[in-house]
Amino acid sequence: MSIVESPCILVCAIDINTGYCFGCGRTREEIGAWSVMSPESRRTIMADLPGRLETVERRPRRETRRSRMAREKQQEA
């Protein structure tokens, strides 16, 4: 069994505005077909991913501990 190169960083959520994964930049269709794509097809997609990720709006999906603590500190002041 050969290892399939993948851009996945285990942040699997699709941006509804662009259709790209917040973590890797692939579409749902690309993610689903990744294991059966040719190495050349995967490399072509991977070359496009940095540009795609620039179009994804990066907001935390939930309030982080750091942002919560900053908010609480600001409310105390």
ABEGO torsion letter per residue (X at the ends): XBBBBBABAGBBBBBAAAGBBAAAGBBAAAAAAAAABBAAAAAAAAAAAAAAAAABBBBBABBBAAAAAAAAAAAAX
